[in-house]
């Protein structure tokens, strides 16, 4: 059978199928027997073979031209007689040669063309001219997700074009109104994510049914003239710079199904005329400045509603949530008061009312046993709700996320919560809950995150909780929990964060689990005693360890020095003695309140804590003796080396002590730069990785080595920790193909591999070595110099440009771990994003834990990763927002056990509190700096919005950062 491929406006769903029925069957339901009825005419046969050469020279070229009939080639559909081509779909073929347009122009029978998700940069003169024969009969044109940069006027001259999608390019406005009026048959127009500015155009053909202008730089108010397009079913003006009130003329759009106004600066009330649009099923106006009250007519017909992050006030009408067919409602971060309506629609599966001023109790009917089987996400956090948590919540059998944090709930947690077998996230922190932690929580076998912090829980920790198979984030701090830490804690295989601080725990610290993903362990402010167990280094990727304010004694185990990811170590106010181990990396260390503990490692940013005078004298004697011994050893080595050089030739010298040199199975230079092709030698690279002294950086997934080539050039060799089962380097061919695609990327803010090497059990990548540390080292490395704002702003811009480039690739490159520790510095103002290959070589499905056990660094992980298994652009935007906050505040992503993003959001409600977020060491240097930092803060806060849908695209983030200059 001939392949049937026809992608219609994938960005917004198949809205246009009814519009295409008049001509769809002419080329979409053909099969091979019909196409074989006659041979393709010789002219078009020759044209397709020319196109085939261009396709197969591209990065993803995969046309099998061995078949003599081009109608059988992938992506080609021919007429029923088989004599002419009517549809060509070449999406995601890596095509960069724009001369393909000239060949396509010769196909006068073409009705549909899809060149989306390629690397095309220019429209040729032939394609832009009236002599392009293809234009006359073309109905469907998709050029989205390329790198086309030109005025829209270069797309004129399509008399029958019904669907035009040029989203995610670099088209500029030109005379936007006049240009868009030149498509007489247009029904769908998608210009989203380009560089269009000026007013919203209103000069399109009256038959237009879909208009998508999101993610541009359009300004001014929404024009009333838009209401003349009575056939509109989709209107998307989101993520622009629109201002003013929304005209109340929607009764003129009786067919409107989707209205998206998110991410602008619109003000005023929600237009009442929307009540007249009975076809409206989706309405999103989040991230604006709408005010006034909300009315029940808004949800009469709408199925999906998002009005979050506005200034709406008043009460929620009693029947607002009860309308039949209502599926999702998001009213987060407004100023709504009063009670939660008790009558909810049976079709409602997502309800977000957090960040308001709602009071009263949770209605017992919110999970009516007879009706609410679909409710999957319930978020009522950060309100003024009181009373007990109703046991009826146990009837919501589909709940995967329950967030009741930061209210005034009291009493016991009902055992019925344990009936929620699908629950992944349970947030009950910052309430007045009391009693024992229910032992029945051990039945929540899908639970990944459990937060009971800042309540008044008493009693002991049920041992069964630590045996929940997928539990990765556990927060019990700030309660009155007593007793010993259960030994079952060793069962937490997928631990990421564990905070038991500020309780009344006693006994010793038990054996920790062996977890390759644990990032935070906080046992501070308890009554723990005994030694620090040496097995704590089984948490091999630990970043923050806080054991302060306990009664711990003995020496600090030297095994802590092997925690190469550690950034904060707090041992203050215990009874520890001896020495703090030496770390390779910069670690913020606090040893105050331990009179017999010495931290004399100035490079570790800790203030040396010297004990009693007698102890101090003893330490000095030890250092003097050790220094003398070291001097003698050095002298002996010098003599031995000198003698050995007289005896052996240079080429006979052995390798430094370390591992055996890995045996190369396969290796290839990706770069074509002669400077590197003549310098890089794979054998020298492998000799470098066999010597541990060449390590200069370790992360969770890789180790970096410094390698000096015979000509004196220095390179970085990255060793992927591919022994981990989540790596998918089993197929050398697939790995090589993925790395070679990445190696062809060109962006100064992205670390691009120059070569790769495969051995029996490892994979290595080679990069230019221009390493001046990471952004984390620069901000938190303990140097006395304060990094000025221009340098921080340059870093922010550079990272944003790199991330925008990666997201805009033909095949978007997503980052598994984006943090200040994975951003390398060529200089103070030149950041480079590293670890871009992890998304390609790590398979999250091979991890039996939650996605968040492998995706990201603590403090940078977006909240939705706790209950999803999907890496997203919105998740990367969240991580970038945290990086912005680090640059603005000078604080690490987690400080004193509190995530930076959550802390900043908690202070963002009032303008006067936002001043507290900024780094006062630099915010007061000038009025201009202060103003720009506030502008960047607004951008950062939008990036770390709780809802992924509320976060801007990286292209818009970059635009906002440029505008903040």
Residue pairs with C-beta under 8 A, 6 or more apart in sequence:
1 31
1 32
2 30
2 31
2 32
2 35
2 71
2 72
2 77
2 78
3 74
3 75
3 76
3 77
4 28
4 29
4 30
4 77
5 75
5 77
5 87
5 89
5 114
6 24
6 28
6 87
6 89
6 112
7 89
7 91
7 114
7 116
7 142
8 14
8 16
8 17
8 20
8 140
8 163
9 15
9 16
9 163
9 165
9 188
9 190
9 210
11 144
11 165
11 167
11 190
11 192
11 212
12 190
12 210
12 212
12 234
12 236
12 258
15 188
15 209
15 210
15 233
15 234
15 257
15 258
16 163
16 187
16 188
16 209
16 210
17 24
19 162
19 163
19 187
19 188
19 209
20 139
20 140
20 162
20 163
23 111
23 139
26 79
26 80
26 86
26 111
27 77
27 78
27 79
27 86
27 87
27 111
27 112
28 77
28 87
30 77
30 78
30 79
30 80
32 71
32 72
34 80
34 81
34 82
35 69
35 71
35 72
35 78
35 80
35 82
36 69
36 71
36 82
37 80
37 81
37 82
38 81
38 82
38 83
39 45
39 69
39 82
39 83
40 48
40 69
40 70
40 71
40 78
40 82
40 83
40 84
40 85
41 83
41 84
43 106
44 70
44 84
44 85
44 107
44 109
45 70
47 103
47 106
47 107
48 70
48 73
48 76
48 85
49 65
49 70
50 103
51 88
51 100
51 103
51 104
52 63
52 65
52 70
52 73
54 95
54 97
54 99
54 100
54 103
55 61
55 62
55 63
55 90
55 93
55 95
55 100
56 62
56 63
56 65
57 97
58 93
58 94
58 95
58 96
58 97
58 118
58 119
59 94
59 96
59 119
59 741
59 744
59 810
60 92
60 93
60 94
60 741
60 810
61 93
61 94
62 74
62 93
63 73
63 74
63 75
64 73
64 74
65 73
67 73
69 82
70 76
70 85
71 77
71 78
71 82
71 85
75 88
75 89
75 90
75 91
75 114
76 85
76 87
76 88
77 85
77 86
77 87
77 88
77 89
77 112
78 84
78 85
78 86
79 85
79 86
79 109
84 109
85 107
85 109
85 110
86 109
86 110
86 111
86 112
87 110
87 111
87 112
87 113
88 104
88 107
88 110
88 112
88 113
88 114
89 112
89 114
90 114
90 115
90 118
91 114
91 115
91 116
91 117
91 118
91 142
92 116
92 117
92 118
92 810
92 811
93 118
94 118
94 119
94 741
94 810
95 115
95 118
95 119
95 120
96 118
96 119
96 120
96 121
98 120
98 121
98 122
98 123
98 124
99 124
100 115
100 120
101 123
101 124
101 126
101 127
102 124
102 126
102 127
104 110
104 113
104 127
104 134
105 126
105 127
105 131
105 132
105 133
105 134
105 135
106 133
106 134
107 133
107 134
108 133
108 134
108 136
108 137
109 137
110 134
110 137
110 138
111 137
111 138
111 139
111 140
112 138
112 139
112 140
112 141
113 134
113 138
113 140
113 141
113 142
114 140
114 142
115 142
115 143
115 146
116 142
116 143
116 144
116 145
116 146
116 165
117 144
117 145
117 146
117 810
117 811
118 145
118 146
118 810
119 146
119 147
119 810
120 143
120 146
120 147
120 148
121 146
121 147
121 148
121 149
122 148
122 149
122 150
123 148
123 150
123 154
123 155
126 132
127 154
128 154
128 155
128 156
129 157
130 157
132 157
135 157
135 158
135 159
135 161
136 159
136 160
137 160
138 158
138 160
138 161
139 160
139 161
139 162
139 163
139 185
140 161
140 162
140 163
141 158
141 161
141 163
141 164
141 165
142 163
142 165
143 165
143 166
143 169
144 165
144 166
144 167
144 168
144 169
144 190
145 167
145 168
145 169
145 808
145 810
146 168
146 169
146 810
147 169
147 170
147 808
148 166
148 169
148 170
148 171
149 169
149 170
149 171
149 172
150 171
150 172
151 171
151 172
151 173
151 174
151 179
152 166
152 171
152 172
152 173
152 174
152 176
152 179
152 180
152 191
153 174
153 175
153 179
155 164
155 166
155 179
156 179
156 182
156 183
157 182
158 164
158 183
158 185
159 184
159 185
160 185
161 183
161 185
161 186
162 185
162 186
162 187
162 188
163 186
163 187
163 188
164 183
164 186
164 188
164 189
164 190
165 188
165 190
166 190
166 191
166 194
167 190
167 191
167 192
167 193
167 194
167 212
168 192
168 193
168 194
168 808
169 193
169 194
170 194
170 195
171 191
171 194
171 195
171 196
172 194
172 195
172 196
172 197
173 195
173 196
173 197
173 198
176 196
176 198
176 201
177 201
177 202
177 203
178 203
180 189
180 201
180 203
180 204
181 203
181 204
181 205
183 189
183 204
183 205
184 205
185 205
185 207
186 204
186 205
186 207
186 208
187 207
187 208
187 209
187 210
187 231
188 208
188 209
188 210
189 204
189 208
189 210
189 211
189 212
190 210
190 212
191 212
191 213
191 216
192 212
192 213
192 214
192 215
192 216
192 236
193 214
193 215
193 216
193 953
193 955
194 215
194 216
195 216
195 217
196 213
196 216
196 217
196 218
197 216
197 217
197 218
197 219
198 218
198 219
198 220
199 218
199 219
199 220
199 223
200 213
200 218
200 220
200 222
200 223
200 226
200 237
200 242
201 213
202 223
202 225
202 226
202 228
204 211
204 229
206 228
206 229
206 230
206 231
207 231
208 229
208 231
208 232
209 231
209 232
209 233
209 234
209 255
210 232
210 233
210 234
211 229
211 232
211 234
211 235
211 236
212 234
212 236
213 236
213 237
213 240
214 236
214 237
214 238
214 239
214 240
214 260
215 238
215 239
215 240
215 953
215 955
215 956
216 239
216 240
217 240
217 241
217 959
218 237
218 240
218 241
218 242
219 240
219 241
219 242
219 243
220 242
220 243
220 244
221 242
221 243
221 244
221 245
221 247
222 237
222 242
222 244
222 246
222 247
222 261
222 266
223 247
224 247
224 249
226 232
226 235
227 247
227 249
227 250
227 252
227 253
228 252
229 253
230 252
230 253
230 254
230 255
231 255
232 253
232 255
232 256
233 255
233 256
233 257
233 258
233 279
234 256
234 257
234 258
235 253
235 256
235 258
235 259
235 260
236 258
236 260
237 260
237 261
237 264
238 260
238 261
238 262
238 263
238 264
238 284
239 262
239 263
239 264
239 952
239 953
239 956
240 263
240 264
241 264
241 265
242 261
242 264
242 265
242 266
243 264
243 265
243 266
243 267
244 266
244 267
244 268
245 266
245 267
245 268
245 269
246 261
246 266
246 268
246 270
246 271
247 271
248 271
248 272
248 273
249 271
249 273
250 256
250 259
250 271
250 273
250 274
250 276
250 277
251 273
251 276
251 277
253 277
254 276
254 277
254 278
254 279
255 279
256 277
256 279
256 280
257 279
257 280
257 281
257 282
258 280
258 281
258 282
258 283
259 274
259 280
259 282
259 283
259 284
259 285
260 282
260 284
261 284
261 285
261 288
262 284
262 285
262 286
262 287
262 288
262 306
262 949
262 950
263 286
263 287
263 288
263 942
263 952
263 956
264 287
264 288
265 288
265 289
266 285
266 288
266 289
266 290
267 288
267 289
267 290
267 291
268 290
268 291
268 292
269 290
269 291
269 292
269 293
270 285
270 290
270 292
270 294
270 295
270 298
270 307
272 295
272 297
274 280
274 283
274 297
274 298
275 295
275 297
275 298
275 300
277 301
278 300
278 301
279 301
280 301
280 302
281 301
281 302
281 303
281 304
282 302
282 303
282 304
282 305
283 298
283 302
283 304
283 305
283 306
284 304
284 305
284 306
284 949
285 306
285 307
285 310
286 306
286 307
286 308
286 309
286 310
286 330
286 947
286 949
286 950
287 308
287 309
287 310
287 942
287 945
287 950
288 309
288 310
289 310
289 311
290 307
290 310
290 311
290 312
291 310
291 311
291 312
291 313
292 312
292 313
292 314
293 312
293 313
293 314
293 315
294 307
294 312
294 314
294 316
294 317
294 320
294 331
294 336
295 317
296 317
296 318
296 319
296 320
296 323
298 305
298 320
299 305
299 320
299 321
299 323
299 326
299 329
300 323
301 323
301 325
302 326
303 325
303 326
303 327
303 328
303 347
304 327
304 328
305 326
305 328
305 329
305 330
306 328
306 330
306 947
306 949
306 950
307 330
307 331
307 334
308 330
308 331
308 332
308 333
308 334
308 352
308 947
308 950
309 332
309 333
309 334
309 945
309 950
310 333
310 334
311 334
311 335
312 331
312 334
312 335
312 336
313 334
313 335
313 336
313 337
314 336
314 337
314 338
315 336
315 337
315 338
315 339
316 331
316 336
316 338
316 339
316 340
316 341
316 353
316 358
317 341
318 341
318 342
318 343
319 341
319 343
320 341
321 329
321 341
321 343
321 344
321 345
321 348
321 351
322 341
322 343
322 344
322 345
323 345
324 345
324 347
325 345
325 347
326 345
326 347
326 348
327 347
327 348
327 349
327 350
328 348
328 349
328 350
328 351
329 348
329 350
329 351
329 352
329 353
330 350
330 352
330 947
331 352
331 353
331 356
332 352
332 353
332 354
332 355
332 356
332 379
332 946
332 947
333 354
333 355
333 356
334 355
334 356
335 356
335 357
336 353
336 356
336 357
336 358
337 356
337 357
337 358
337 359
338 358
338 359
338 360
339 358
339 359
339 360
339 361
339 363
340 353
340 358
340 360
340 362
340 363
340 366
340 380
340 385
341 363
342 363
342 364
342 365
342 366
343 365
344 351
344 363
344 365
344 366
344 368
344 371
344 372
344 375
346 371
346 372
346 373
346 374
347 374
348 372
348 374
348 375
349 374
349 375
349 376
349 377
349 398
350 376
350 377
351 375
351 377
351 378
351 379
352 377
352 379
352 947
353 379
353 380
353 383
354 379
354 380
354 381
354 382
354 383
354 403
354 946
355 381
355 382
355 383
356 382
356 383
357 383
357 384
358 380
358 383
358 384
358 385
359 383
359 384
359 385
359 386
360 385
360 386
360 387
361 385
361 386
361 387
361 388
361 390
362 380
362 385
362 387
362 389
362 390
362 393
362 404
363 390
364 390
364 392
365 392
366 372
366 375
366 378
366 390
366 392
366 393
366 396
367 375
367 392
367 393
367 394
367 395
367 396
368 392
368 395
369 392
369 395
372 395
372 396
373 396
373 397
373 398
374 398
375 396
375 398
375 399
376 398
376 399
376 400
376 401
376 422
377 399
377 400
377 401
378 393
378 396
378 399
378 401
378 402
378 403
379 401
379 403
380 403
380 404
380 407
381 403
381 404
381 405
381 406
381 407
381 427
382 405
382 406
382 407
383 406
383 407
384 407
384 408
385 404
385 407
385 408
385 409
386 407
386 408
386 409
386 410
387 409
387 410
387 411
388 409
388 410
388 411
388 412
388 414
389 404
389 409
389 411
389 413
389 414
389 417
389 428
389 433
390 414
391 414
391 415
391 416
392 416
393 399
393 402
393 414
393 416
393 417
393 420
394 414
394 416
394 417
394 418
394 419
394 420
395 416
395 419
396 402
396 420
397 419
397 420
397 421
397 422
398 422
399 420
399 422
399 423
400 422
400 423
400 424
400 425
400 446
400 867
401 423
401 424
401 425
401 867
402 417
402 420
402 423
402 425
402 426
402 427
403 425
403 427
404 427
404 428
404 431
405 427
405 428
405 429
405 430
405 431
405 451
406 429
406 430
406 431
407 430
407 431
408 431
408 432
409 428
409 431
409 432
409 433
410 431
410 432
410 433
410 434
411 433
411 434
411 435
412 433
412 434
412 435
413 428
413 433
413 435
413 437
413 438
415 438
415 440
417 423
417 426
417 438
417 441
418 438
418 440
418 441
418 443
418 444
419 443
420 444
421 443
421 444
421 445
421 446
422 446
423 444
423 446
423 447
424 446
424 447
424 448
424 449
424 850
424 866
424 867
425 447
425 448
425 449
425 863
425 866
425 867
426 444
426 447
426 449
426 450
426 451
427 449
427 451
428 451
428 452
428 455
429 451
429 452
429 453
429 454
429 455
429 475
430 453
430 454
430 455
431 454
431 455
432 455
432 456
433 452
433 455
433 456
433 457
434 455
434 456
434 457
434 458
435 457
435 458
435 459
436 457
436 458
436 459
436 460
436 462
437 452
437 457
437 459
437 461
437 462
437 465
437 476
437 481
438 462
439 462
439 464
439 465
441 447
441 450
441 462
441 464
441 465
441 468
442 462
442 464
442 465
442 467
442 468
444 450
444 468
445 468
445 469
445 470
446 470
447 468
447 470
447 471
448 470
448 471
448 472
448 473
448 849
448 850
448 852
448 866
448 867
449 472
449 473
449 474
449 866
449 867
450 465
450 471
450 473
450 474
450 475
451 473
451 474
451 475
452 475
452 476
452 479
453 475
453 476
453 477
453 478
453 479
453 499
454 477
454 478
454 479
455 478
455 479
456 479
456 480
457 476
457 479
457 480
457 481
458 479
458 480
458 481
458 482
459 481
459 482
459 483
460 481
460 482
460 483
460 484
460 486
461 476
461 481
461 483
461 485
461 486
461 500
462 486
463 486
463 487
463 488
464 488
465 471
465 474
466 486
466 488
466 489
466 490
466 491
466 492
467 488
467 491
469 493
470 494
470 848
470 849
470 850
471 492
471 494
471 495
472 492
472 494
472 495
472 496
472 497
472 517
472 849
472 850
472 852
472 853
472 866
473 496
473 497
473 852
473 866
474 492
474 495
474 497
474 498
474 499
475 497
475 499
476 499
476 500
476 503
477 499
477 500
477 501
477 502
477 503
477 522
477 897
478 501
478 502
478 503
479 502
479 503
480 503
480 504
481 500
481 503
481 504
481 505
482 503
482 504
482 505
482 506
483 505
483 506
483 507
484 505
484 506
484 507
484 508
484 510
485 500
485 505
485 507
485 509
485 510
485 523
485 528
486 510
487 510
487 511
489 498
489 510
489 511
489 512
489 513
490 510
490 511
490 512
490 513
490 514
491 513
492 498
492 513
492 515
493 513
493 514
493 515
493 849
494 515
494 517
494 847
494 848
494 849
494 850
494 853
495 513
495 515
495 517
495 518
495 539
496 517
496 518
496 519
496 520
496 852
496 853
496 858
496 861
497 518
497 519
497 520
497 858
498 518
498 520
498 521
498 522
499 520
499 522
499 897
500 522
500 523
500 526
501 522
501 523
501 524
501 525
501 526
501 546
501 897
502 524
502 525
502 526
503 525
503 526
504 526
504 527
505 523
505 526
505 527
505 528
506 526
506 527
506 528
506 529
507 528
507 529
507 530
508 528
508 529
508 530
508 531
508 533
509 523
509 528
509 530
509 532
509 533
509 536
509 547
509 552
510 533
511 533
511 535
511 538
512 518
512 521
512 533
512 535
512 536
512 538
512 539
513 538
513 539
514 538
515 538
515 539
515 540
515 541
516 540
516 541
516 700
516 724
517 541
517 700
517 849
517 853
517 854
518 539
518 540
518 541
518 542
519 541
519 542
519 543
519 544
519 565
519 857
519 858
520 542
520 543
520 544
520 858
520 894
520 897
521 536
521 539
521 542
521 544
521 545
521 546
522 544
522 546
522 897
523 546
523 547
523 550
524 546
524 547
524 548
524 549
524 550
524 570
524 897
525 548
525 549
525 550
526 549
526 550
527 550
527 551
528 547
528 550
528 551
528 552
529 550
529 551
529 552
529 553
530 552
530 553
530 554
531 552
531 553
531 554
531 555
531 557
532 547
532 552
532 554
532 556
532 557
532 560
532 576
533 557
534 557
534 559
535 559
536 542
536 545
536 557
536 559
536 560
537 557
537 559
537 560
537 562
537 563
539 563
540 562
540 563
540 565
541 565
541 700
542 563
542 565
542 566
543 565
543 566
543 567
543 568
543 857
543 858
543 894
544 566
544 567
544 568
544 858
544 894
544 897
545 560
545 563
545 566
545 568
545 569
545 570
546 568
546 570
546 897
547 570
547 571
547 574
548 570
548 571
548 572
548 573
548 574
548 590
549 572
549 573
549 574
550 573
550 574
551 574
551 575
552 571
552 574
552 575
552 576
553 574
553 575
553 576
553 577
554 576
554 577
554 578
555 576
555 577
555 578
555 579
556 571
556 576
556 578
556 579
556 580
556 581
556 597
557 581
558 581
559 581
560 566
560 569
560 581
561 581
561 582
561 583
563 583
564 583
564 584
564 585
564 698
565 585
565 698
565 699
565 700
566 583
566 585
566 587
567 585
567 586
567 587
567 588
567 776
567 780
567 821
567 892
568 587
568 588
568 892
568 894
569 580
569 587
569 588
569 589
569 590
570 589
570 590
571 580
571 589
571 590
571 591
571 594
571 597
572 590
572 591
572 592
572 593
572 594
573 592
573 593
573 594
574 593
574 594
574 597
575 594
575 596
576 591
576 594
576 596
576 597
577 594
577 596
577 597
577 611
578 596
578 597
578 598
579 597
579 598
579 599
579 600
580 589
580 591
580 597
580 598
580 599
580 600
580 601
580 604
580 606
582 601
582 604
583 601
583 604
584 695
584 698
585 698
586 603
586 604
586 605
586 777
586 780
586 781
586 782
587 604
587 605
587 606
588 605
588 606
588 780
588 782
588 892
589 599
589 601
589 604
589 605
589 606
590 606
591 597
591 599
591 606
591 607
591 609
592 607
592 609
594 609
595 609
595 611
595 612
595 615
596 611
596 612
596 615
597 609
597 611
598 608
598 609
598 610
598 611
598 619
599 606
599 607
599 608
599 609
600 608
600 619
602 608
603 782
604 782
605 781
605 782
610 616
610 619
644 653
655 661
655 687
655 690
655 691
656 691
656 693
657 691
658 690
658 691
658 692
658 693
659 689
659 690
659 692
660 690
661 683
661 686
661 687
661 690
662 686
662 689
662 690
662 759
662 760
662 762
662 764
663 759
663 760
664 682
664 683
664 686
664 757
664 758
664 759
665 732
665 758
665 759
665 760
666 732
666 736
666 757
666 758
667 682
667 755
667 756
667 757
667 758
668 736
668 740
668 755
668 756
669 676
669 677
669 680
669 754
669 755
670 739
670 740
670 743
670 744
670 753
670 754
670 755
670 756
671 677
671 743
671 754
671 755
673 754
676 754
676 755
676 768
678 711
679 709
679 711
679 713
679 715
680 709
680 715
680 754
680 755
680 766
681 709
681 710
682 755
682 757
684 707
684 708
684 709
684 710
685 707
685 715
685 717
685 757
685 764
685 766
686 757
686 759
686 764
687 707
688 694
688 705
688 706
688 707
688 708
688 717
689 705
689 707
689 717
689 719
689 764
691 705
694 705
694 706
694 707
695 703
695 704
695 705
696 704
696 705
696 706
696 716
696 771
697 703
697 704
697 771
697 774
698 704
699 817
699 821
699 822
699 835
700 721
700 817
700 857
701 720
701 721
701 724
701 816
701 817
701 835
701 838
701 842
702 718
702 719
702 720
702 721
702 835
703 718
703 719
703 721
704 716
704 717
704 718
704 719
704 771
705 716
705 717
705 718
705 719
706 714
706 715
706 716
706 717
706 769
706 771
707 714
707 715
707 716
707 717
707 766
707 769
708 714
709 715
714 769
715 754
715 766
715 767
715 768
715 769
716 766
716 767
716 768
716 769
716 771
717 764
717 765
717 766
717 767
718 764
718 765
718 766
718 767
719 762
719 763
719 764
720 727
720 729
720 762
720 763
720 764
720 765
720 837
720 841
721 727
722 729
722 761
722 762
722 763
722 841
723 761
723 762
725 846
726 842
726 843
726 844
726 846
726 847
726 854
727 841
727 842
727 843
728 734
728 735
728 841
728 842
728 843
728 846
729 735
729 758
729 763
729 841
732 758
735 756
735 758
735 763
735 841
736 756
736 758
738 837
738 840
738 841
739 753
739 756
739 765
739 837
739 840
741 811
742 752
742 753
742 813
742 836
742 837
742 840
743 752
743 753
743 754
743 755
743 756
745 752
745 805
745 806
745 809
745 813
745 836
746 752
747 801
747 802
747 805
747 806
748 798
748 830
748 832
749 798
749 799
749 801
749 802
749 805
749 830
749 831
749 832
749 833
750 802
750 805
750 806
750 832
750 833
750 836
751 767
751 824
751 832
751 833
751 834
751 835
751 836
752 767
752 836
753 765
753 766
753 767
753 837
754 766
754 767
754 768
755 765
755 766
756 763
756 764
756 765
756 766
757 763
757 764
757 765
757 766
758 764
763 841
765 837
770 826
771 824
771 825
771 826
772 824
772 825
772 826
772 827
772 828
773 781
773 824
773 825
774 820
774 821
774 822
774 823
774 824
774 825
775 795
775 799
775 820
775 821
775 823
775 825
775 831
775 883
775 886
776 819
776 820
776 821
776 823
776 892
777 825
778 787
778 795
778 825
778 828
779 787
779 820
779 886
779 887
779 890
779 892
780 820
780 892
786 890
786 921
786 922
787 828
787 890
787 922
788 922
788 925
789 922
789 923
789 925
789 929
789 932
789 933
791 828
791 829
792 887
792 888
792 922
793 887
793 932
793 936
794 828
794 829
794 830
795 823
795 825
795 829
795 831
795 887
796 883
796 884
796 887
796 936
796 961
797 958
797 961
797 962
798 829
798 830
798 831
798 832
799 823
799 831
799 833
799 880
799 883
800 880
800 954
800 957
800 958
800 961
801 958
802 831
802 832
802 833
803 815
803 818
803 833
803 876
803 880
803 954
804 954
804 955
804 957
804 958
806 812
806 813
806 814
806 815
806 833
806 836
807 813
807 814
807 873
807 876
807 953
807 954
807 955
808 954
808 955
812 873
813 836
813 839
814 839
814 871
814 872
814 873
814 875
814 876
815 822
815 833
815 835
815 836
815 838
815 839
815 876
815 879
816 835
816 838
816 839
816 842
816 854
816 855
816 856
816 871
817 835
817 838
817 855
817 856
817 857
817 860
818 833
818 856
818 860
818 876
818 879
818 880
818 883
819 856
819 857
819 859
819 860
819 879
819 882
819 883
819 893
820 883
820 886
820 893
821 857
822 833
822 834
822 835
822 857
823 831
823 832
823 833
823 834
823 883
824 831
824 832
824 834
825 831
825 832
826 832
839 871
842 854
844 851
844 854
844 855
844 869
844 871
845 869
847 853
847 854
850 865
850 866
850 867
850 869
851 865
851 868
851 869
851 870
851 871
852 861
852 865
852 866
855 861
855 865
855 871
855 875
856 862
856 865
856 875
856 879
857 893
858 893
858 894
858 899
859 882
859 892
859 893
859 894
859 899
859 900
859 901
860 878
860 879
860 882
860 883
860 893
861 879
862 874
862 875
862 878
862 879
862 948
863 946
864 872
864 874
864 875
864 948
865 875
872 948
873 953
873 954
874 948
874 949
874 951
875 948
876 954
877 943
877 951
877 952
877 953
877 954
877 957
878 901
878 943
878 944
878 945
878 948
878 951
880 943
880 954
880 957
881 901
881 939
881 940
881 941
881 942
881 943
881 944
881 951
882 893
882 900
882 901
882 944
884 936
884 937
884 939
884 940
884 943
885 891
885 893
885 900
885 901
885 904
885 917
885 940
885 944
886 892
886 893
886 900
887 936
888 917
888 918
888 919
888 933
888 936
888 937
888 940
889 900
889 904
889 917
889 918
889 919
890 919
890 921
890 922
891 900
891 919
892 900
893 899
893 900
893 901
894 900
895 903
901 944
904 917
904 937
904 940
904 941
904 944
905 941
905 944
907 913
907 914
907 916
907 917
908 914
908 917
908 941
914 934
914 937
915 923
917 937
918 930
918 933
918 934
918 937
922 929
922 933
923 929
923 930
923 933
924 930
932 964
932 965
935 963
935 964
936 961
936 964
939 952
939 957
939 960
939 961
939 964
942 950
942 951
942 952
943 951
943 952
943 957
944 951
945 951
952 960
